[in-house]
């Protein structure tokens, strides 16, 4: 009998500590012999899968495979990672659905083995226990949702302009374009986590003719380009449904050694539906996490009907040599466009300050929360256009810098301010704010002097760009629940005191701040009965035009 030997080279990605995707090919050998289907690893740790001809026929006829088909025990004790990976390898090659076994509990230990998902996957009601107490490679995702399409370098593009409508490139179809200029530094961070900035980066979608999606425009001028990549976008939506995941938290030293033991989404057009993630085993120390749902280098991703968990906050020594709380996330979105979170919540109290805010993002465009109850929305190194609607935000509220339109509507915000412009990145927003039909509960109802727009800007630090306040802020039908306040409370302010030193015309800003031109107020009420003021620093905002109904 002749045996058919198939060599299948599976490209996974390893996420480095800096969050960059690096190619890390892992060879998987699939054989088809008359013996039973089995999975094992060779001396080099490579996964080897034998699928009997009978099973090949059965799986293809059914249009699906289950993890038990490849030897998964599902007893919550045996490490099933190899069987899970093998099932997806075969499914990817044959374009089959993958289904977890109902009632199974899959234990996943610390072995470095990334499961690559390229076909629809139904985790169902199965339980996945991911044990991070002893991990071989903290940078290796547990699951990677990836595309079989290969990135390439488009030629003939030497420069780009902000809001450019078309690029000169020959493309096989719609592509996600990522471009950098390493000679220009942006986001030069200030404060306890100070740094020297990051190379100018932009990400946008073009059609096969090179036309840029106007809803996610190019936001920087590129006088020169040091790196450009085009990633073709899958036209068919990939669905990942169900799943009950529990992470047994790491017990590593509390320092910036991020754990990426997660589900990494690196493919465009993906829907995650009905997913749950919980965390156990957090003690008095631990390393931070980079997001259990980690979305990067892709577009058009929706996470819905999903329950997540905020991570316990630990502290370390920051770049300035002083103690600092470490950001640790259950959702992370980087270099991604058109990402939506719909009907999502978290297991812990959104106002419990023991836990860090659940989302962190960088280099994104068009982020959406809809019908979500989460502790935070946050855009570190910029977001172009964001919307929060029908949602409730917890103790860390809304934090952002960026550009375009930021809309908050039909929502309740429990942060220190209604919207906080991150001071470590220059409290900048080049565009407009629209706030409609909202309730603001300063500090979740704790005694506080309320301010709607928060931030800080001294004019003495170069962030790598001109810093702006929103050109126009429109606030309609806002209820401020400020009944709990200090004795000397003078009423809520539109702006916090961005610069206490700027009290007269003699103050000099080395890097001038472009301030808000006008604020439109319609039906703003307070529980305290006190009127809305401009700021504790009226001089700084003396030129802002206030329009009331």
KEDRENBA-836670 format. One record per residue (C-alpha): residue number from 1; chain; x, y, z. Coordinates in nm, 2 decimals, decimal comma, always signed. Each point is the difference from the previous one (the first is absolute). Layout:
<atoms>
 num cadena     px     py     pz
 NUM      A      X      Y      Z
...
</atoms>
This chain:
<atoms>
 num cadena     px     py     pz
   1      A  +0,00  +0,00  +0,00
   2      A  +0,14  +0,34  -0,09
   3      A  -0,04  +0,27  +0,26
   4      A  -0,07  +0,36  -0,09
   5      A  +0,23  +0,24  +0,18
   6      A  -0,11  +0,37  +0,03
   7      A  +0,23  +0,27  +0,13
   8      A  -0,19  +0,30  +0,13
   9      A  +0,20  +0,30  +0,11
  10      A  -0,20  +0,20  +0,25
  11      A  +0,10  +0,36  +0,06
  12      A  -0,08  +0,12  +0,35
  13      A  +0,09  +0,33  +0,15
  14      A  +0,17  +0,07  +0,32
  15      A  -0,08  +0,33  +0,17
  16      A  +0,31  +0,16  +0,14
  17      A  +0,01  +0,20  +0,33
  18      A  -0,04  +0,32  -0,21
  19      A  -0,31  -0,14  -0,17
  20      A  +0,15  -0,05  -0,34
  21      A  -0,10  -0,30  -0,21
  22      A  +0,30  -0,22  -0,10
  23      A  +0,00  -0,30  -0,23
  24      A  +0,07  -0,32  +0,18
  25      A  -0,06  -0,29  -0,24
  26      A  -0,09  -0,33  +0,17
  27      A  +0,00  -0,31  -0,21
  28      A  -0,30  -0,23  +0,02
  29      A  +0,01  -0,33  -0,18
  30      A  -0,33  -0,16  -0,10
  31      A  +0,01  -0,36  -0,12
  32      A  -0,28  -0,22  -0,13
  33      A  +0,05  -0,36  +0,09
  34      A  -0,22  -0,30  +0,07
  35      A  +0,07  +0,02  +0,37
  36      A  -0,22  +0,19  +0,23
  37      A  +0,00  +0,38  +0,02
  38      A  +0,26  +0,11  +0,26
  39      A  +0,20  +0,31  +0,10
  40      A  +0,35  +0,01  +0,14
  41      A  +0,31  +0,22  +0,01
  42      A  +0,35  -0,09  -0,12
  43      A  +0,33  +0,06  +0,17
  44      A  +0,00  +0,36  -0,12
  45      A  -0,34  +0,07  +0,15
  46      A  -0,16  +0,01  -0,35
  47      A  -0,36  -0,11  -0,01
  48      A  -0,06  -0,31  -0,21
  49      A  -0,36  -0,10  -0,09
  50      A  -0,11  -0,32  -0,17
  51      A  -0,36  -0,01  -0,13
  52      A  -0,12  -0,34  -0,13
  53      A  -0,16  +0,00  -0,35
  54      A  -0,33  -0,11  +0,17
  55      A  +0,00  +0,30  +0,23
  56      A  +0,09  +0,23  -0,28
  57      A  -0,31  -0,11  -0,19
  58      A  -0,21  +0,02  +0,32
  59      A  +0,12  +0,35  +0,09
  60      A  -0,05  +0,14  -0,35
  61      A  -0,35  -0,16  -0,03
  62      A  -0,10  +0,16  +0,33
  63      A  +0,16  +0,33  -0,09
  64      A  +0,15  +0,03  +0,35
  65      A  +0,24  -0,14  +0,25
  66      A  -0,01  -0,02  +0,38
  67      A  +0,29  +0,02  +0,24
  68      A  -0,07  -0,36  +0,12
  69      A  +0,06  -0,12  -0,36
  70      A  +0,36  +0,09  +0,05
  71      A  +0,04  -0,15  +0,35
  72      A  -0,11  +0,28  +0,23
  73      A  -0,11  -0,15  +0,33
  74      A  -0,20  +0,30  +0,13
  75      A  +0,03  -0,12  +0,36
  76      A  +0,14  +0,33  +0,14
  77      A  +0,33  -0,17  +0,09
  78      A  +0,17  -0,13  -0,31
  79      A  +0,17  +0,27  -0,20
  80      A  -0,20  +0,01  -0,33
  81      A  +0,19  +0,28  -0,18
  82      A  +0,16  -0,24  -0,26
  83      A  -0,34  -0,16  -0,09
  84      A  -0,17  +0,34  -0,02
  85      A  +0,28  +0,13  -0,23
  86      A  -0,01  -0,31  -0,21
  87      A  -0,38  +0,03  -0,06
  88      A  +0,05  +0,36  -0,12
  89      A  +0,29  -0,10  -0,23
  90      A  -0,21  -0,26  -0,17
  91      A  -0,31  +0,23  -0,01
  92      A  +0,21  +0,29  -0,15
  93      A  +0,13  -0,22  -0,27
  94      A  -0,34  -0,14  -0,09
  95      A  -0,21  +0,31  +0,07
  96      A  -0,21  -0,17  +0,27
  97      A  -0,19  +0,12  +0,30
  98      A  +0,15  -0,07  +0,34
  99      A  -0,23  -0,09  +0,29
 100      A  +0,10  -0,05  +0,36
 101      A  -0,16  -0,30  +0,17
 102      A  -0,30  +0,08  +0,21
 103      A  +0,06  -0,03  +0,37
 104      A  +0,38  -0,03  -0,04
 105      A  +0,25  +0,19  +0,22
 106      A  +0,33  +0,05  -0,18
 107      A  +0,31  +0,06  +0,20
 108      A  +0,27  +0,20  -0,17
 109      A  +0,34  +0,01  +0,18
 110      A  +0,30  +0,22  -0,06
 111      A  +0,14  -0,17  -0,31
 112      A  +0,09  +0,23  -0,29
 113      A  -0,26  -0,10  -0,26
 114      A  -0,21  +0,25  -0,18
 115      A  -0,33  -0,13  -0,15
 116      A  -0,06  +0,17  -0,33
 117      A  -0,37  +0,06  -0,09
 118      A  -0,08  +0,06  -0,37
 119      A  -0,35  -0,15  -0,01
 120      A  -0,33  +0,05  +0,19
 121      A  +0,03  -0,13  +0,35
 122      A  -0,27  -0,08  +0,25
 123      A  +0,13  -0,03  +0,35
 124      A  -0,35  -0,06  +0,12
 125      A  -0,04  -0,06  +0,37
 126      A  +0,34  -0,16  +0,04
 127      A  +0,23  +0,13  +0,27
 128      A  +0,36  +0,09  -0,06
 129      A  +0,24  +0,03  +0,30
 130      A  +0,32  +0,19  -0,10
 131      A  +0,27  -0,05  +0,26
 132      A  +0,25  +0,29  +0,00
 133      A  +0,18  -0,11  +0,32
 134      A  +0,29  -0,16  -0,20
 135      A  +0,03  +0,13  -0,35
 136      A  +0,27  -0,08  -0,26
 137      A  -0,06  +0,32  -0,20
 138      A  -0,22  +0,28  +0,14
 139      A  +0,00  +0,16  -0,34
 140      A  -0,16  -0,29  -0,19
 141      A  -0,38  +0,03  -0,04
 142      A  -0,21  -0,31  +0,09
 143      A  -0,22  +0,06  -0,30
 144      A  +0,08  +0,21  -0,31
 145      A  -0,28  +0,09  -0,25
 146      A  +0,19  +0,06  -0,31
 147      A  -0,03  +0,04  -0,38
 148      A  +0,14  -0,24  -0,26
 149      A  +0,07  +0,31  -0,21
 150      A  +0,36  +0,12  -0,01
 151      A  +0,11  +0,36  +0,06
 152      A  +0,22  +0,17  -0,26
 153      A  +0,17  +0,33  -0,06
 154      A  -0,17  +0,23  -0,25
 155      A  +0,24  +0,19  -0,23
 156      A  +0,01  +0,35  -0,13
 157      A  -0,12  +0,17  +0,33
 158      A  +0,26  +0,25  +0,12
 159      A  -0,22  +0,24  +0,20
 160      A  -0,35  +0,06  +0,12
 161      A  -0,21  +0,30  +0,10
 162      A  -0,26  +0,03  +0,27
 163      A  -0,35  -0,07  -0,14
 164      A  +0,15  -0,13  -0,33
 165      A  -0,28  -0,17  -0,19
 166      A  +0,19  -0,25  -0,20
 167      A  +0,34  -0,18  -0,01
 168      A  +0,19  -0,10  -0,31
 169      A  +0,02  -0,38  +0,03
 170      A  -0,11  -0,31  -0,18
 171      A  -0,19  -0,22  +0,25
 172      A  -0,17  -0,34  -0,03
 173      A  -0,31  +0,13  +0,19
 174      A  -0,08  +0,20  +0,32
 175      A  +0,30  +0,03  +0,22
 176      A  +0,10  +0,12  +0,34
 177      A  +0,30  +0,24  -0,03
 178      A  +0,24  +0,07  +0,28
 179      A  +0,26  +0,26  -0,05
 180      A  +0,28  +0,15  +0,21
 181      A  +0,26  +0,27  +0,00
 182      A  +0,27  -0,09  +0,25
 183      A  +0,16  +0,35  -0,04
 184      A  -0,30  +0,17  +0,17
 185      A  -0,10  -0,07  +0,36
 186      A  -0,35  +0,04  +0,13
 187      A  -0,17  -0,06  +0,33
 188      A  +0,31  +0,10  +0,20
 189      A  -0,15  -0,10  +0,34
 190      A  +0,02  +0,23  +0,31
 191      A  -0,01  -0,10  +0,36
 192      A  +0,07  -0,32  +0,20
 193      A  +0,00  -0,22  -0,31
 194      A  +0,20  +0,25  -0,21
 195      A  +0,17  -0,10  -0,32
 196      A  +0,16  +0,13  -0,32
 197      A  -0,30  -0,05  -0,22
 198      A  -0,09  -0,25  -0,28
 199      A  +0,06  +0,01  -0,37
 200      A  -0,28  +0,18  -0,19
 201      A  -0,25  -0,27  -0,09
 202      A  -0,33  -0,01  -0,19
 203      A  -0,23  -0,27  -0,10
 204      A  -0,28  +0,02  -0,25
 205      A  -0,22  -0,21  -0,24
 206      A  +0,02  +0,04  -0,38
 207      A  -0,21  -0,17  -0,27
 208      A  +0,16  -0,19  -0,30
 209      A  +0,04  +0,33  -0,18
 210      A  +0,19  +0,16  +0,29
 211      A  -0,29  +0,23  +0,12
 212      A  +0,02  +0,07  +0,37
 213      A  -0,31  -0,07  +0,21
 214      A  -0,12  +0,36  +0,09
 215      A  -0,13  -0,12  +0,34
 216      A  +0,35  -0,09  +0,11
 217      A  +0,22  +0,27  -0,17
 218      A  +0,38  +0,04  +0,00
 219      A  +0,07  +0,22  +0,30
 220      A  +0,37  +0,09  -0,05
 221      A  +0,22  +0,15  -0,27
 222      A  +0,28  -0,25  -0,10
 223      A  +0,28  +0,20  -0,16
 224      A  +0,18  -0,33  -0,02
 225      A  -0,09  -0,36  +0,06
 226      A  +0,24  -0,25  +0,18
 227      A  -0,24  -0,29  +0,00
 228      A  -0,33  -0,09  -0,17
 229      A  -0,20  -0,32  +0,00
 230      A  -0,32  -0,10  -0,18
 231      A  -0,20  -0,29  +0,15
 232      A  -0,28  -0,13  -0,23
 233      A  -0,33  -0,02  +0,19
 234      A  -0,22  -0,32  +0,00
 235      A  -0,33  +0,07  -0,15
 236      A  -0,19  -0,26  +0,19
 237      A  -0,08  +0,06  +0,37
 238      A  +0,14  -0,26  +0,24
 239      A  -0,21  -0,08  +0,31
 240      A  +0,12  -0,11  +0,34
 241      A  -0,29  -0,08  +0,24
 242      A  -0,04  -0,11  +0,36
 243      A  +0,28  -0,12  +0,23
 244      A  +0,05  +0,03  +0,38
 245      A  +0,36  +0,09  +0,06
 246      A  +0,17  +0,03  +0,34
 247      A  +0,36  +0,13  +0,04
 248      A  +0,19  -0,12  +0,31
 249      A  +0,21  +0,32  +0,04
 250      A  +0,37  +0,01  -0,01
 251      A  +0,20  +0,05  +0,32
 252      A  +0,30  +0,18  -0,16
 253      A  +0,17  +0,31  +0,13
 254      A  -0,20  +0,32  -0,03
 255      A  +0,18  +0,17  -0,29
 256      A  -0,07  +0,08  -0,36
 257      A  +0,04  -0,36  -0,13
 258      A  -0,34  -0,02  -0,17
 259      A  -0,17  -0,33  -0,04
 260      A  -0,16  -0,07  -0,34
 261      A  -0,16  -0,33  +0,09
 262      A  -0,32  +0,10  -0,19
 263      A  -0,21  -0,02  -0,31
 264      A  +0,18  +0,22  -0,25
 265      A  -0,21  +0,11  -0,29
 266      A  +0,22  +0,09  -0,30
 267      A  -0,26  -0,05  -0,28
 268      A  -0,25  +0,25  -0,14
 269      A  -0,38  -0,07  +0,00
 270      A  -0,04  -0,20  +0,32
 271      A  -0,30  -0,03  +0,24
 272      A  +0,05  -0,13  +0,35
 273      A  -0,33  -0,08  +0,16
 274      A  -0,11  -0,14  +0,34
 275      A  +0,35  -0,02  +0,14
 276      A  +0,09  +0,00  +0,38
 277      A  +0,33  +0,05  +0,17
 278      A  +0,07  -0,01  +0,37
 279      A  +0,32  +0,03  +0,21
 280      A  +0,09  -0,19  +0,32
 281      A  +0,31  -0,03  +0,21
 282      A  +0,10  +0,36  +0,02
 283      A  +0,21  +0,07  +0,31
 284      A  +0,20  +0,29  +0,14
 285      A  +0,22  +0,02  -0,30
 286      A  +0,01  -0,10  -0,37
 287      A  +0,10  +0,11  -0,35
 288      A  -0,25  +0,20  -0,21
 289      A  -0,20  -0,14  -0,29
 290      A  -0,02  +0,14  -0,35
 291      A  -0,37  -0,08  -0,05
 292      A  -0,17  -0,35  -0,02
 293      A  -0,18  +0,12  -0,31
 294      A  +0,29  +0,17  -0,18
 295      A  -0,09  +0,16  -0,33
 296      A  +0,27  +0,13  -0,23
 297      A  +0,09  +0,06  -0,36
 298      A  -0,35  -0,05  -0,13
 299      A  -0,33  +0,17  -0,08
 300      A  -0,38  -0,07  +0,04
 301      A  +0,01  -0,20  +0,32
 302      A  -0,31  -0,03  +0,23
 303      A  +0,00  -0,14  +0,35
 304      A  -0,36  -0,05  +0,13
 305      A  -0,20  -0,16  +0,28
 306      A  +0,33  -0,05  +0,18
 307      A  +0,09  -0,01  +0,37
 308      A  +0,36  +0,10  +0,10
 309      A  +0,19  +0,06  +0,32
 310      A  +0,21  +0,29  +0,13
 311      A  +0,34  -0,09  +0,13
 312      A  +0,13  +0,09  +0,34
 313      A  +0,22  +0,31  +0,01
 314      A  +0,37  -0,04  +0,09
 315      A  +0,27  +0,26  +0,03
 316      A  +0,36  +0,02  -0,11
 317      A  +0,28  +0,26  -0,05
 318      A  -0,07  +0,21  -0,31
 319      A  +0,24  +0,16  -0,25
 320      A  +0,03  +0,31  +0,22
 321      A  +0,13  -0,22  +0,29
 322      A  -0,32  +0,04  +0,21
 323      A  -0,28  -0,25  +0,09
 324      A  -0,27  -0,03  -0,26
 325      A  -0,31  -0,21  -0,05
 326      A  +0,03  -0,24  -0,29
 327      A  -0,26  -0,01  -0,27
 328      A  -0,13  -0,35  -0,05
 329      A  -0,28  -0,08  -0,23
 330      A  -0,26  -0,26  -0,10
 331      A  -0,06  +0,18  -0,33
 332      A  +0,28  +0,15  -0,21
 333      A  -0,04  +0,16  -0,34
 334      A  +0,30  +0,12  -0,20
 335      A  +0,04  +0,11  -0,36
 336      A  -0,36  -0,10  -0,08
 337      A  -0,29  +0,17  -0,18
 338      A  -0,38  -0,03  +0,04
 339      A  +0,00  -0,21  +0,32
 340      A  -0,33  -0,03  +0,19
 341      A  -0,09  -0,12  +0,34
 342      A  -0,37  -0,07  +0,03
 343      A  -0,19  -0,12  +0,31
 344      A  +0,32  -0,07  +0,19
 345      A  +0,04  +0,00  +0,38
 346      A  +0,25  -0,11  +0,27
 347      A  -0,02  -0,24  +0,29
 348      A  +0,14  +0,25  +0,26
 349      A  -0,15  +0,33  +0,12
 350      A  +0,07  +0,27  -0,25
 351      A  +0,05  +0,25  +0,29
 352      A  +0,24  -0,22  +0,20
 353      A  +0,34  +0,18  -0,01
 354      A  +0,18  -0,32  +0,09
 355      A  -0,02  -0,10  -0,36
 356      A  +0,16  +0,19  -0,30
 357      A  -0,21  +0,13  -0,28
 358      A  -0,10  -0,27  -0,24
 359      A  +0,10  +0,15  -0,34
 360      A  +0,32  +0,15  -0,14
 361      A  +0,06  +0,10  -0,36
 362      A  +0,25  +0,16  -0,23
 363      A  +0,00  +0,11  -0,37
 364      A  -0,36  -0,07  -0,06
 365      A  -0,29  +0,15  -0,20
 366      A  -0,37  -0,03  +0,04
 367      A  -0,04  -0,17  +0,34
 368      A  -0,35  -0,07  +0,13
 369      A  -0,16  -0,10  +0,33
 370      A  -0,37  -0,07  -0,03
 371      A  -0,21  -0,14  +0,29
 372      A  +0,31  -0,07  +0,20
 373      A  +0,06  +0,01  +0,38
 374      A  +0,38  +0,03  +0,04
 375      A  +0,24  +0,17  +0,23
 376      A  +0,18  +0,21  -0,26
 377      A  +0,04  +0,12  -0,35
 378      A  +0,36  +0,10  -0,08
 379      A  +0,20  +0,12  -0,30
 380      A  +0,37  +0,04  +0,08
 381      A  +0,18  +0,08  -0,32
 382      A  -0,30  +0,14  -0,18
 383      A  -0,33  -0,09  -0,14
 384      A  -0,16  +0,16  -0,31
 385      A  -0,37  +0,00  +0,06
 386      A  -0,17  -0,18  +0,29
 387      A  -0,36  -0,06  +0,12
 388      A  -0,14  -0,11  +0,33
 389      A  -0,37  -0,05  +0,02
 390      A  -0,26  -0,17  +0,21
 391      A  +0,27  -0,09  +0,25
 392      A  +0,12  +0,04  +0,36
 393      A  +0,37  +0,08  +0,07
 394      A  +0,15  -0,07  +0,34
 395      A  +0,26  +0,16  +0,22
 396      A  +0,27  +0,06  -0,27
 397      A  -0,26  +0,16  -0,23
 398      A  +0,10  +0,13  -0,34
 399      A  +0,36  +0,08  -0,07
 400      A  +0,12  +0,09  -0,35
 401      A  +0,21  +0,20  -0,23
 402      A  -0,04  +0,02  -0,37
 403      A  -0,19  +0,16  -0,28
 404      A  -0,33  +0,01  -0,19
 405      A  -0,34  -0,04  +0,16
 406      A  -0,05  -0,13  +0,35
 407      A  -0,36  -0,08  +0,08
 408      A  -0,14  -0,10  +0,34
 409      A  -0,38  -0,05  +0,01
 410      A  -0,27  -0,17  +0,21
 411      A  +0,27  -0,10  +0,25
 412      A  +0,09  +0,03  +0,37
 413      A  +0,36  +0,09  +0,09
 414      A  +0,14  -0,06  +0,35
 415      A  +0,36  +0,14  -0,05
 416      A  +0,17  +0,29  +0,16
 417      A  -0,09  +0,20  -0,31
 418      A  -0,25  -0,05  -0,28
 419      A  +0,28  -0,03  -0,25
 420      A  +0,37  +0,01  +0,10
 421      A  +0,26  +0,11  -0,25
 422      A  +0,31  -0,19  +0,09
 423      A  +0,26  +0,24  +0,14
 424      A  +0,29  -0,25  -0,06
 425      A  -0,06  +0,05  -0,38
 426      A  -0,08  +0,37  +0,00
 427      A  -0,37  +0,00  +0,07
 428      A  -0,06  +0,04  -0,37
 429      A  -0,31  -0,05  -0,21
 430      A  +0,00  +0,16  -0,35
 431      A  -0,37  -0,01  -0,08
 432      A  -0,34  +0,02  +0,17
 433      A  -0,18  -0,15  +0,30
 434      A  -0,37  -0,08  -0,01
 435      A  -0,16  -0,09  +0,34
 436      A  -0,38  -0,08  -0,01
 437      A  -0,25  -0,14  +0,24
 438      A  +0,25  -0,10  +0,26
 439      A  +0,03  -0,03  +0,38
 440      A  +0,33  +0,10  +0,17
 441      A  +0,06  -0,14  +0,35
 442      A  +0,33  +0,16  +0,11
 443      A  +0,23  -0,26  +0,16
 444      A  -0,29  -0,25  +0,01
 445      A  -0,18  +0,21  +0,26
 446      A  +0,29  +0,06  +0,24
 447      A  +0,05  +0,36  +0,12
 448      A  +0,16  +0,19  -0,29
 449      A  +0,02  +0,34  -0,17
 450      A  -0,14  -0,09  -0,34
 451      A  +0,16  +0,10  -0,33
 452      A  -0,12  -0,12  -0,34
 453      A  +0,32  +0,01  -0,21
 454      A  +0,32  -0,09  +0,19
 455      A  +0,36  +0,02  -0,09
 456      A  +0,33  +0,18  +0,06
 457      A  +0,24  +0,20  -0,22
 458      A  +0,29  +0,21  +0,11
 459      A  +0,13  +0,10  -0,35
 460      A  +0,35  -0,10  +0,10
 461      A  +0,02  -0,36  -0,15
 462      A  +0,04  -0,09  -0,36
 463      A  -0,24  -0,30  -0,07
 464      A  +0,10  -0,02  -0,36
 465      A  -0,30  +0,19  -0,13
 466      A  -0,21  +0,31  +0,05
 467      A  -0,24  -0,06  +0,28
 468      A  -0,37  +0,10  -0,04
 469      A  -0,31  +0,02  +0,21
 470      A  -0,32  -0,10  -0,18
 471      A  -0,08  +0,29  -0,23
 472      A  -0,37  -0,02  +0,09
 473      A  -0,18  -0,19  +0,28
 474      A  -0,37  -0,05  -0,03
 475      A  -0,18  -0,12  +0,31
 476      A  -0,38  -0,07  -0,01
 477      A  -0,22  -0,14  +0,27
 478      A  +0,26  -0,07  +0,26
 479      A  -0,09  -0,08  +0,37
 480      A  +0,29  +0,05  +0,24
 481      A  -0,06  -0,20  +0,32
 482      A  +0,22  +0,22  +0,23
 483      A  -0,20  -0,02  +0,32
 484      A  +0,30  -0,14  +0,18
 485      A  +0,26  +0,27  +0,01
 486      A  +0,24  +0,19  +0,23
 487      A  -0,12  +0,29  +0,21
 488      A  +0,18  +0,26  -0,21
 489      A  -0,15  -0,13  -0,32
 490      A  -0,07  +0,28  -0,25
 491      A  -0,18  -0,22  -0,26
 492      A  +0,11  -0,21  -0,29
 493      A  +0,26  +0,14  -0,24
 494      A  +0,01  -0,06  -0,38
 495      A  +0,38  -0,02  +0,01
 496      A  +0,23  -0,11  +0,29
 497      A  +0,30  +0,22  +0,08
 498      A  +0,22  -0,11  -0,28
 499      A  +0,29  +0,23  +0,10
 500      A  -0,01  +0,16  +0,34
 501      A  +0,30  +0,21  -0,09
 502      A  -0,18  +0,17  -0,29
 503      A  -0,17  +0,29  +0,18
 504      A  +0,10  +0,30  -0,21
 505      A  +0,14  +0,10  -0,34
 506      A  +0,36  -0,02  +0,13
 507      A  +0,00  -0,38  +0,00
 508      A  +0,20  -0,14  -0,29
 509      A  -0,08  -0,33  -0,17
 510      A  +0,30  -0,13  -0,18
 511      A  -0,23  -0,24  -0,18
 512      A  -0,33  +0,19  -0,03
 513      A  -0,33  -0,18  +0,07
 514      A  -0,28  +0,06  -0,25
 515      A  -0,31  +0,05  +0,22
 516      A  -0,37  -0,07  -0,06
 517      A  -0,17  +0,26  -0,22
 518      A  -0,36  -0,05  +0,13
 519      A  -0,22  -0,21  +0,23
 520      A  -0,37  -0,05  -0,08
 521      A  -0,21  -0,08  +0,30
 522      A  -0,37  -0,12  -0,02
 523      A  -0,19  -0,12  +0,30
 524      A  +0,29  -0,06  +0,25
 525      A  -0,14  -0,06  +0,35
 526      A  +0,16  -0,08  +0,34
 527      A  -0,11  -0,19  +0,30
 528      A  +0,16  +0,26  +0,23
 529      A  -0,19  +0,28  -0,16
 530      A  +0,32  +0,19  -0,06
 531      A  +0,07  +0,15  -0,34
 532      A  +0,25  -0,12  -0,25
 533      A  +0,32  +0,21  +0,00
 534      A  +0,28  +0,03  -0,26
 535      A  +0,30  -0,10  +0,22
 536      A  +0,19  +0,05  +0,32
 537      A  +0,24  +0,18  -0,23
 538      A  -0,23  +0,25  -0,19
 539      A  +0,30  +0,18  -0,15
 540      A  +0,12  -0,30  -0,19
 541      A  -0,34  -0,04  -0,16
 542      A  -0,09  +0,37  -0,03
 543      A  -0,02  -0,02  -0,38
 544      A  -0,23  -0,30  -0,02
 545      A  -0,34  +0,09  -0,13
 546      A  -0,28  -0,15  +0,21
 547      A  -0,33  -0,04  -0,18
 548      A  -0,31  -0,09  +0,21
 549      A  -0,36  -0,08  -0,10
</atoms>
